[in-house]
Amino acid sequence: MAEPRPHVRCAICGKPVHPSHRPFCSPRCAEVDLGRWLTGQYRIPGPPAELEEDSPPST
Ligand SMILES: [Zn+2]
């Protein structure tokens, strides 16, 4: 049982990594990881929404 290389598992789903899609098991997981990166690094584009507490006159 001499394995040529240690089994590396996909960081997304934990399945064995596919050589063609390293370090993931499939393009799907690669997209998931990419999505995590994007959501982690970039903010969602849009107008700056400042959360100012509006105190409406309670009249
Ligand atoms: Zn995977």
N, CA, C, O and the ligand as a Tripos MOL2 file, in Angstrom:
@<TRIPOS>MOLECULE
protein
  237   235    60     0     0
PROTEIN
NO_CHARGES

@<TRIPOS>ATOM
      1 N           0.8400   -1.1960    0.0000 N.3       1 MET1
      2 CA          0.0000    0.0000    0.0000 C.3       1 MET1
      3 C           0.8700    1.2390    0.0000 C.2       1 MET1
      4 O           0.8010    2.0570    0.9180 O.2       1 MET1
      5 N           1.6790    1.3750   -1.0170 N.am      2 ALA2
      6 CA          2.5410    2.5430   -1.1110 C.3       2 ALA2
      7 C           1.8720    3.5940   -1.9810 C.2       2 ALA2
      8 O           1.7990    3.4690   -3.2040 O.2       2 ALA2
      9 N           1.3970    4.6130   -1.3260 N.am      3 GLU3
     10 CA          0.7310    5.6600   -2.0970 C.3       3 GLU3
     11 C           1.7470    6.6680   -2.6000 C.2       3 GLU3
     12 O           2.6370    7.0810   -1.8560 O.2       3 GLU3
     13 N           1.6250    7.0580   -3.8280 N.am      4 PRO4
     14 CA          2.6040    7.9890   -4.4280 C.3       4 PRO4
     15 C           2.6020    9.3270   -3.7310 C.2       4 PRO4
     16 O           3.6430    9.9760   -3.6280 O.2       4 PRO4
     17 N           1.4630    9.7450   -3.2580 N.am      5 ARG5
     18 CA          1.4030   11.0430   -2.5800 C.3       5 ARG5
     19 C           0.2860   10.9940   -1.5470 C.2       5 ARG5
     20 O          -0.7010   10.2750   -1.7000 O.2       5 ARG5
     21 N           0.4670   11.7690   -0.5030 N.am      6 PRO6
     22 CA         -0.5580   11.7720    0.5450 C.3       6 PRO6
     23 C          -1.8630   12.3120    0.0040 C.2       6 PRO6
     24 O          -1.8990   13.2000   -0.8480 O.2       6 PRO6
     25 N          -2.9110   11.7540    0.5200 N.am      7 HIS7
     26 CA         -4.2230   12.2120    0.0750 C.3       7 HIS7
     27 C          -4.5260   13.5800    0.6620 C.2       7 HIS7
     28 O          -4.5650   13.7740    1.8770 O.2       7 HIS7
     29 N          -4.7330   14.4880   -0.2230 N.am      8 VAL8
     30 CA         -5.1100   15.8230    0.2120 C.3       8 VAL8
     31 C          -6.6070   15.9610    0.0240 C.2       8 VAL8
     32 O          -7.1660   15.6080   -1.0140 O.2       8 VAL8
     33 N          -7.2210   16.4740    1.0360 N.am      9 ARG9
     34 CA         -8.6750   16.5860    0.9730 C.3       9 ARG9
     35 C          -9.1040   18.0010    0.6050 C.2       9 ARG9
     36 O          -8.4490   18.9940    0.9240 O.2       9 ARG9
     37 N         -10.2180   18.0350   -0.0680 N.am     10 CYS10
     38 CA        -10.7780   19.3180   -0.4770 C.3      10 CYS10
     39 C         -11.1550   20.1170    0.7620 C.2      10 CYS10
     40 O         -11.7940   19.6090    1.6830 O.2      10 CYS10
     41 N         -10.7480   21.3660    0.7610 N.am     11 ALA11
     42 CA        -11.0130   22.2130    1.9250 C.3      11 ALA11
     43 C         -12.4840   22.5870    2.0090 C.2      11 ALA11
     44 O         -12.9530   23.0760    3.0370 O.2      11 ALA11
     45 N         -13.2030   22.3550    0.9280 N.am     12 ILE12
     46 CA        -14.5970   22.7680    0.9020 C.3      12 ILE12
     47 C         -15.5030   21.6430    1.3730 C.2      12 ILE12
     48 O         -16.3270   21.8260    2.2680 O.2      12 ILE12
     49 N         -15.3390   20.4740    0.7580 N.am     13 CYS13
     50 CA        -16.2710   19.4020    1.0690 C.3      13 CYS13
     51 C         -15.5810   18.2070    1.7150 C.2      13 CYS13
     52 O         -16.2490   17.3130    2.2340 O.2      13 CYS13
     53 N         -14.2420   18.1840    1.6870 N.am     14 GLY14
     54 CA        -13.5270   17.1230    2.3560 C.3      14 GLY14
     55 C         -13.2750   15.8930    1.5040 C.2      14 GLY14
     56 O         -12.7160   14.9060    1.9810 O.2      14 GLY14
     57 N         -13.6830   15.9500    0.2580 N.am     15 LYS15
     58 CA        -13.4320   14.8140   -0.6240 C.3      15 LYS15
     59 C         -11.9840   14.8400   -1.1030 C.2      15 LYS15
     60 O         -11.3240   15.8790   -1.0640 O.2      15 LYS15
     61 N         -11.5040   13.6920   -1.5520 N.am     16 PRO16
     62 CA        -10.1360   13.6550   -2.0970 C.3      16 PRO16
     63 C          -9.9750   14.6390   -3.2430 C.2      16 PRO16
     64 O         -10.8530   14.7780   -4.0950 O.2      16 PRO16
     65 N          -8.8420   15.3150   -3.2450 N.am     17 VAL17
     66 CA         -8.6070   16.3470   -4.2490 C.3      17 VAL17
     67 C          -8.3360   15.7230   -5.6010 C.2      17 VAL17
     68 O          -7.6120   14.7340   -5.7130 O.2      17 VAL17
     69 N          -8.9170   16.3050   -6.6110 N.am     18 HIS18
     70 CA         -8.6740   15.8410   -7.9730 C.3      18 HIS18
     71 C          -7.4630   16.5730   -8.5310 C.2      18 HIS18
     72 O          -7.3630   17.7960   -8.4280 O.2      18 HIS18
     73 N          -6.5390   15.8130   -9.1260 N.am     19 PRO19
     74 CA         -5.3000   16.4300   -9.6370 C.3      19 PRO19
     75 C          -5.5720   17.5790  -10.5980 C.2      19 PRO19
     76 O          -4.7900   18.5270  -10.6740 O.2      19 PRO19
     77 N          -6.6670   17.4970  -11.3240 N.am     20 SER20
     78 CA         -6.9550   18.5410  -12.3080 C.3      20 SER20
     79 C          -7.5830   19.7690  -11.6830 C.2      20 SER20
     80 O          -7.6970   20.8170  -12.3180 O.2      20 SER20
     81 N          -7.9890   19.6300  -10.4310 N.am     21 HIS21
     82 CA         -8.7000   20.7410   -9.8070 C.3      21 HIS21
     83 C          -8.0790   21.1150   -8.4730 C.2      21 HIS21
     84 O          -8.7240   21.7340   -7.6260 O.2      21 HIS21
     85 N          -6.8130   20.7330   -8.2950 N.am     22 ARG22
     86 CA         -6.1770   21.0760   -7.0340 C.3      22 ARG22
     87 C          -6.2390   22.5730   -6.7660 C.2      22 ARG22
     88 O          -6.1790   23.3680   -7.7030 O.2      22 ARG22
     89 N          -6.3570   22.9640   -5.5170 N.am     23 PRO23
     90 CA         -6.4280   22.0820   -4.3460 C.3      23 PRO23
     91 C          -7.8630   21.7030   -4.0060 C.2      23 PRO23
     92 O          -8.2040   21.5050   -2.8400 O.2      23 PRO23
     93 N          -8.6880   21.6050   -5.0190 N.am     24 PHE24
     94 CA        -10.0740   21.2510   -4.7650 C.3      24 PHE24
     95 C         -10.4090   19.9640   -5.4850 C.2      24 PHE24
     96 O          -9.6070   19.4430   -6.2610 O.2      24 PHE24
     97 N         -11.5930   19.4590   -5.2240 N.am     25 CYS25
     98 CA        -11.9810   18.1930   -5.8200 C.3      25 CYS25
     99 C         -12.7430   18.4090   -7.1140 C.2      25 CYS25
    100 O         -12.8920   17.4960   -7.9260 O.2      25 CYS25
    101 N         -13.2160   19.6140   -7.2920 N.am     26 SER26
    102 CA        -14.0040   19.8900   -8.4790 C.3      26 SER26
    103 C         -14.0790   21.3920   -8.7070 C.2      26 SER26
    104 O         -13.8580   22.1770   -7.7850 O.2      26 SER26
    105 N         -14.3890   21.7890   -9.9290 N.am     27 PRO27
    106 CA        -14.5290   23.2350  -10.2130 C.3      27 PRO27
    107 C         -15.5770   23.8720   -9.3190 C.2      27 PRO27
    108 O         -15.4890   25.0530   -8.9860 O.2      27 PRO27
    109 N         -16.5550   23.0930   -8.9390 N.am     28 ARG28
    110 CA        -17.6060   23.6310   -8.0770 C.3      28 ARG28
    111 C         -17.0280   24.1420   -6.7640 C.2      28 ARG28
    112 O         -17.3360   25.2450   -6.3130 O.2      28 ARG28
    113 N         -16.1940   23.3190   -6.1730 N.am     29 CYS29
    114 CA        -15.6130   23.7080   -4.8920 C.3      29 CYS29
    115 C         -14.6490   24.8810   -5.0830 C.2      29 CYS29
    116 O         -14.5000   25.7240   -4.1990 O.2      29 CYS29
    117 N         -14.0080   24.9230   -6.2310 N.am     30 ALA30
    118 CA        -13.1150   26.0450   -6.5040 C.3      30 ALA30
    119 C         -13.9140   27.3360   -6.5540 C.2      30 ALA30
    120 O         -13.4570   28.3760   -6.0810 O.2      30 ALA30
    121 N         -15.0900   27.2670   -7.1190 N.am     31 GLU31
    122 CA        -15.9370   28.4620   -7.1910 C.3      31 GLU31
    123 C         -16.4060   28.8600   -5.8030 C.2      31 GLU31
    124 O         -16.4850   30.0430   -5.4710 O.2      31 GLU31
    125 N         -16.7100   27.8740   -5.0150 N.am     32 VAL32
    126 CA        -17.1570   28.1620   -3.6520 C.3      32 VAL32
    127 C         -16.0570   28.8670   -2.8910 C.2      32 VAL32
    128 O         -16.3030   29.8430   -2.1820 O.2      32 VAL32
    129 N         -14.8350   28.3640   -3.0410 N.am     33 ASP33
    130 CA        -13.7230   28.9850   -2.3400 C.3      33 ASP33
    131 C         -13.4860   30.3940   -2.8540 C.2      33 ASP33
    132 O         -13.2130   31.3160   -2.0860 O.2      33 ASP33
    133 N         -13.5950   30.5420   -4.1660 N.am     34 LEU34
    134 CA        -13.4070   31.8610   -4.7620 C.3      34 LEU34
    135 C         -14.4500   32.8230   -4.2300 C.2      34 LEU34
    136 O         -14.1560   33.9800   -3.9290 O.2      34 LEU34
    137 N         -15.6620   32.3300   -4.1200 N.am     35 GLY35
    138 CA        -16.7340   33.1650   -3.6050 C.3      35 GLY35
    139 C         -16.4530   33.6120   -2.1860 C.2      35 GLY35
    140 O         -16.7470   34.7460   -1.8080 O.2      35 GLY35
    141 N         -15.8840   32.7160   -1.4100 N.am     36 ARG36
    142 CA        -15.5690   33.0830   -0.0290 C.3      36 ARG36
    143 C         -14.5220   34.1690    0.0020 C.2      36 ARG36
    144 O         -14.5660   35.0910    0.8160 O.2      36 ARG36
    145 N         -13.5670   34.0300   -0.9210 N.am     37 TRP37
    146 CA        -12.5120   35.0430   -0.9820 C.3      37 TRP37
    147 C         -13.1000   36.3940   -1.3500 C.2      37 TRP37
    148 O         -12.7930   37.4100   -0.7260 O.2      37 TRP37
    149 N         -13.9410   36.3920   -2.3630 N.am     38 LEU38
    150 CA        -14.4870   37.6530   -2.8400 C.3      38 LEU38
    151 C         -15.3320   38.3090   -1.7590 C.2      38 LEU38
    152 O         -15.2270   39.5120   -1.5220 O.2      38 LEU38
    153 N         -16.1550   37.5270   -1.1190 N.am     39 THR39
    154 CA        -17.0250   38.0960   -0.1020 C.3      39 THR39
    155 C         -16.2310   38.5370    1.1090 C.2      39 THR39
    156 O         -16.6700   39.3870    1.8840 O.2      39 THR39
    157 N         -15.0510   37.9470    1.2610 N.am     40 GLY40
    158 CA        -14.2410   38.3020    2.4240 C.3      40 GLY40
    159 C         -13.3780   39.5160    2.1700 C.2      40 GLY40
    160 O         -13.0460   40.2580    3.0950 O.2      40 GLY40
    161 N         -13.0120   39.7190    0.9080 N.am     41 GLN41
    162 CA        -12.0960   40.8210    0.6130 C.3      41 GLN41
    163 C         -12.8040   42.0660    0.1320 C.2      41 GLN41
    164 O         -12.4430   43.1900    0.4800 O.2      41 GLN41
    165 N         -13.8080   41.8390   -0.6650 N.am     42 TYR42
    166 CA        -14.4650   42.9980   -1.2550 C.3      42 TYR42
    167 C         -15.8280   43.2280   -0.6210 C.2      42 TYR42
    168 O         -16.5420   42.2850   -0.2780 O.2      42 TYR42
    169 N         -16.1570   44.4530   -0.4810 N.am     43 ARG43
    170 CA        -17.4790   44.7910    0.0350 C.3      43 ARG43
    171 C         -18.4820   44.7410   -1.1040 C.2      43 ARG43
    172 O         -18.1320   44.8720   -2.2770 O.2      43 ARG43
    173 N         -19.6870   44.5570   -0.7410 N.am     44 ILE44
    174 CA        -20.7330   44.5620   -1.7510 C.3      44 ILE44
    175 C         -20.8850   45.9700   -2.3230 C.2      44 ILE44
    176 O         -21.1300   46.9250   -1.5860 O.2      44 ILE44
    177 N         -20.7350   46.0900   -3.6540 N.am     45 PRO45
    178 CA        -20.8300   47.4060   -4.2850 C.3      45 PRO45
    179 C         -22.1980   48.0280   -4.0750 C.2      45 PRO45
    180 O         -23.2320   47.3680   -4.1850 O.2      45 PRO45
    181 N         -22.1740   49.2890   -3.7770 N.am     46 GLY46
    182 CA        -23.4520   49.9610   -3.5530 C.3      46 GLY46
    183 C         -23.2170   51.2970   -2.8880 C.2      46 GLY46
    184 O         -22.0900   51.6120   -2.5040 O.2      46 GLY46
    185 N         -24.2250   52.0570   -2.7540 N.am     47 PRO47
    186 CA        -24.1080   53.3630   -2.1080 C.3      47 PRO47
    187 C         -23.7890   53.1970   -0.6400 C.2      47 PRO47
    188 O         -24.2880   52.2830    0.0160 O.2      47 PRO47
    189 N         -22.9510   54.0900   -0.1240 N.am     48 PRO48
    190 CA        -22.6030   54.0260    1.3010 C.3      48 PRO48
    191 C         -23.8260   54.2590    2.1620 C.2      48 PRO48
    192 O         -24.4310   55.3300    2.1490 O.2      48 PRO48
    193 N         -24.1610   53.2520    2.8880 N.am     49 ALA49
    194 CA        -25.3430   53.3900    3.7340 C.3      49 ALA49
    195 C         -24.9200   53.6780    5.1630 C.2      49 ALA49
    196 O         -24.5300   52.7880    5.9190 O.2      49 ALA49
    197 N         -25.0110   54.9260    5.4960 N.am     50 GLU50
    198 CA        -24.6380   55.2860    6.8490 C.3      50 GLU50
    199 C         -25.8200   55.0830    7.7850 C.2      50 GLU50
    200 O         -26.9200   55.5960    7.5780 O.2      50 GLU50
    201 N         -25.5430   54.3340    8.7920 N.am     51 LEU51
    202 CA        -26.6340   54.0440    9.7230 C.3      51 LEU51
    203 C         -26.7230   55.1450   10.7730 C.2      51 LEU51
    204 O         -26.1630   55.0530   11.8650 O.2      51 LEU51
    205 N         -27.4320   56.1580   10.4030 N.am     52 GLU52
    206 CA        -27.6150   57.2470   11.3630 C.3      52 GLU52
    207 C         -28.9450   57.0610   12.0780 C.2      52 GLU52
    208 O         -29.9860   56.8130   11.4690 O.2      52 GLU52
    209 N         -28.8670   57.1880   13.3480 N.am     53 GLU53
    210 CA        -30.0960   56.9850   14.1050 C.3      53 GLU53
    211 C         -31.0050   58.2060   13.9750 C.2      53 GLU53
    212 O         -30.7360   59.2850   14.5030 O.2      53 GLU53
    213 N         -32.0750   57.9790   13.2570 N.am     54 ASP54
    214 CA        -33.0270   59.0770   13.1260 C.3      54 ASP54
    215 C         -33.9690   59.0760   14.3300 C.2      54 ASP54
    216 O         -34.6530   58.0960   14.6250 O.2      54 ASP54
    217 N         -33.9680   60.1920   14.9880 N.am     55 SER55
    218 CA        -34.8780   60.3000   16.1310 C.3      55 SER55
    219 C         -36.0730   61.1470   15.7400 C.2      55 SER55
    220 O         -36.0550   62.3680   15.8970 O.2      55 SER55
    221 N         -37.0850   60.5140   15.2440 N.am     56 PRO56
    222 CA        -38.2790   61.2580   14.8220 C.3      56 PRO56
    223 C         -38.9620   61.8960   16.0130 C.2      56 PRO56
    224 O         -39.0430   61.3240   17.1000 O.2      56 PRO56
    225 N         -39.4400   63.0760   15.7750 N.am     57 PRO57
    226 CA        -40.1260   63.7940   16.8660 C.3      57 PRO57
    227 C         -41.3800   63.0490   17.2980 C.2      57 PRO57
    228 O         -42.2690   62.7730   16.4920 O.2      57 PRO57
    229 N         -41.4290   62.7440   18.5310 N.am     58 SER58
    230 CA        -42.5850   62.0050   19.0270 C.3      58 SER58
    231 C         -43.6920   62.9740   19.4080 C.2      58 SER58
    232 O         -43.9880   63.2440   20.5720 O.2      58 SER58
    233 N         -44.2590   63.4580   18.3620 N.am     59 THR59
    234 CA        -45.3080   64.4460   18.6450 C.3      59 THR59
    235 C         -46.6850   63.8790   18.3060 C.2      59 THR59
    236 O         -47.6940   64.5630   18.4770 O.2      59 THR59
    237 ZN        -14.7460   19.6010   -2.8370 Zn       60 ZN60
@<TRIPOS>BOND
     1     1     2 1
     2     2     3 1
     3     3     4 2
     4     3     5 am
     5     5     6 1
     6     6     7 1
     7     7     8 2
     8     7     9 am
     9     9    10 1
    10    10    11 1
    11    11    12 2
    12    11    13 am
    13    13    14 1
    14    14    15 1
    15    15    16 2
    16    15    17 am
    17    17    18 1
    18    18    19 1
    19    19    20 2
    20    19    21 am
    21    21    22 1
    22    22    23 1
    23    23    24 2
    24    23    25 am
    25    25    26 1
    26    26    27 1
    27    27    28 2
    28    27    29 am
    29    29    30 1
    30    30    31 1
    31    31    32 2
    32    31    33 am
    33    33    34 1
    34    34    35 1
    35    35    36 2
    36    35    37 am
    37    37    38 1
    38    38    39 1
    39    39    40 2
    40    39    41 am
    41    41    42 1
    42    42    43 1
    43    43    44 2
    44    43    45 am
    45    45    46 1
    46    46    47 1
    47    47    48 2
    48    47    49 am
    49    49    50 1
    50    50    51 1
    51    51    52 2
    52    51    53 am
    53    53    54 1
    54    54    55 1
    55    55    56 2
    56    55    57 am
    57    57    58 1
    58    58    59 1
    59    59    60 2
    60    59    61 am
    61    61    62 1
    62    62    63 1
    63    63    64 2
    64    63    65 am
    65    65    66 1
    66    66    67 1
    67    67    68 2
    68    67    69 am
    69    69    70 1
    70    70    71 1
    71    71    72 2
    72    71    73 am
    73    73    74 1
    74    74    75 1
    75    75    76 2
    76    75    77 am
    77    77    78 1
    78    78    79 1
    79    79    80 2
    80    79    81 am
    81    81    82 1
    82    82    83 1
    83    83    84 2
    84    83    85 am
    85    85    86 1
    86    86    87 1
    87    87    88 2
    88    87    89 am
    89    89    90 1
    90    90    91 1
    91    91    92 2
    92    91    93 am
    93    93    94 1
    94    94    95 1
    95    95    96 2
    96    95    97 am
    97    97    98 1
    98    98    99 1
    99    99   100 2
   100    99   101 am
   101   101   102 1
   102   102   103 1
   103   103   104 2
   104   103   105 am
   105   105   106 1
   106   106   107 1
   107   107   108 2
   108   107   109 am
   109   109   110 1
   110   110   111 1
   111   111   112 2
   112   111   113 am
   113   113   114 1
   114   114   115 1
   115   115   116 2
   116   115   117 am
   117   117   118 1
   118   118   119 1
   119   119   120 2
   120   119   121 am
   121   121   122 1
   122   122   123 1
   123   123   124 2
   124   123   125 am
   125   125   126 1
   126   126   127 1
   127   127   128 2
   128   127   129 am
   129   129   130 1
   130   130   131 1
   131   131   132 2
   132   131   133 am
   133   133   134 1
   134   134   135 1
   135   135   136 2
   136   135   137 am
   137   137   138 1
   138   138   139 1
   139   139   140 2
   140   139   141 am
   141   141   142 1
   142   142   143 1
   143   143   144 2
   144   143   145 am
   145   145   146 1
   146   146   147 1
   147   147   148 2
   148   147   149 am
   149   149   150 1
   150   150   151 1
   151   151   152 2
   152   151   153 am
   153   153   154 1
   154   154   155 1
   155   155   156 2
   156   155   157 am
   157   157   158 1
   158   158   159 1
   159   159   160 2
   160   159   161 am
   161   161   162 1
   162   162   163 1
   163   163   164 2
   164   163   165 am
   165   165   166 1
   166   166   167 1
   167   167   168 2
   168   167   169 am
   169   169   170 1
   170   170   171 1
   171   171   172 2
   172   171   173 am
   173   173   174 1
   174   174   175 1
   175   175   176 2
   176   175   177 am
   177   177   178 1
   178   178   179 1
   179   179   180 2
   180   179   181 am
   181   181   182 1
   182   182   183 1
   183   183   184 2
   184   183   185 am
   185   185   186 1
   186   186   187 1
   187   187   188 2
   188   187   189 am
   189   189   190 1
   190   190   191 1
   191   191   192 2
   192   191   193 am
   193   193   194 1
   194   194   195 1
   195   195   196 2
   196   195   197 am
   197   197   198 1
   198   198   199 1
   199   199   200 2
   200   199   201 am
   201   201   202 1
   202   202   203 1
   203   203   204 2
   204   203   205 am
   205   205   206 1
   206   206   207 1
   207   207   208 2
   208   207   209 am
   209   209   210 1
   210   210   211 1
   211   211   212 2
   212   211   213 am
   213   213   214 1
   214   214   215 1
   215   215   216 2
   216   215   217 am
   217   217   218 1
   218   218   219 1
   219   219   220 2
   220   219   221 am
   221   221   222 1
   222   222   223 1
   223   223   224 2
   224   223   225 am
   225   225   226 1
   226   226   227 1
   227   227   228 2
   228   227   229 am
   229   229   230 1
   230   230   231 1
   231   231   232 2
   232   231   233 am
   233   233   234 1
   234   234   235 1
   235   235   236 2
@<TRIPOS>SUBSTRUCTURE
     1 MET1         2 RESIDUE 1 A MET
     2 ALA2         6 RESIDUE 1 A ALA
     3 GLU3        10 RESIDUE 1 A GLU
     4 PRO4        14 RESIDUE 1 A PRO
     5 ARG5        18 RESIDUE 1 A ARG
     6 PRO6        22 RESIDUE 1 A PRO
     7 HIS7        26 RESIDUE 1 A HIS
     8 VAL8        30 RESIDUE 1 A VAL
     9 ARG9        34 RESIDUE 1 A ARG
    10 CYS10       38 RESIDUE 1 A CYS
    11 ALA11       42 RESIDUE 1 A ALA
    12 ILE12       46 RESIDUE 1 A ILE
    13 CYS13       50 RESIDUE 1 A CYS
    14 GLY14       54 RESIDUE 1 A GLY
    15 LYS15       58 RESIDUE 1 A LYS
    16 PRO16       62 RESIDUE 1 A PRO
    17 VAL17       66 RESIDUE 1 A VAL
    18 HIS18       70 RESIDUE 1 A HIS
    19 PRO19       74 RESIDUE 1 A PRO
    20 SER20       78 RESIDUE 1 A SER
    21 HIS21       82 RESIDUE 1 A HIS
    22 ARG22       86 RESIDUE 1 A ARG
    23 PRO23       90 RESIDUE 1 A PRO
    24 PHE24       94 RESIDUE 1 A PHE
    25 CYS25       98 RESIDUE 1 A CYS
    26 SER26      102 RESIDUE 1 A SER
    27 PRO27      106 RESIDUE 1 A PRO
    28 ARG28      110 RESIDUE 1 A ARG
    29 CYS29      114 RESIDUE 1 A CYS
    30 ALA30      118 RESIDUE 1 A ALA
    31 GLU31      122 RESIDUE 1 A GLU
    32 VAL32      126 RESIDUE 1 A VAL
    33 ASP33      130 RESIDUE 1 A ASP
    34 LEU34      134 RESIDUE 1 A LEU
    35 GLY35      138 RESIDUE 1 A GLY
    36 ARG36      142 RESIDUE 1 A ARG
    37 TRP37      146 RESIDUE 1 A TRP
    38 LEU38      150 RESIDUE 1 A LEU
    39 THR39      154 RESIDUE 1 A THR
    40 GLY40      158 RESIDUE 1 A GLY
    41 GLN41      162 RESIDUE 1 A GLN
    42 TYR42      166 RESIDUE 1 A TYR
    43 ARG43      170 RESIDUE 1 A ARG
    44 ILE44      174 RESIDUE 1 A ILE
    45 PRO45      178 RESIDUE 1 A PRO
    46 GLY46      182 RESIDUE 1 A GLY
    47 PRO47      186 RESIDUE 1 A PRO
    48 PRO48      190 RESIDUE 1 A PRO
    49 ALA49      194 RESIDUE 1 A ALA
    50 GLU50      198 RESIDUE 1 A GLU
    51 LEU51      202 RESIDUE 1 A LEU
    52 GLU52      206 RESIDUE 1 A GLU
    53 GLU53      210 RESIDUE 1 A GLU
    54 ASP54      214 RESIDUE 1 A ASP
    55 SER55      218 RESIDUE 1 A SER
    56 PRO56      222 RESIDUE 1 A PRO
    57 PRO57      226 RESIDUE 1 A PRO
    58 SER58      230 RESIDUE 1 A SER
    59 THR59      234 RESIDUE 1 A THR
    60 ZN60       237 GROUP 0 **** ****
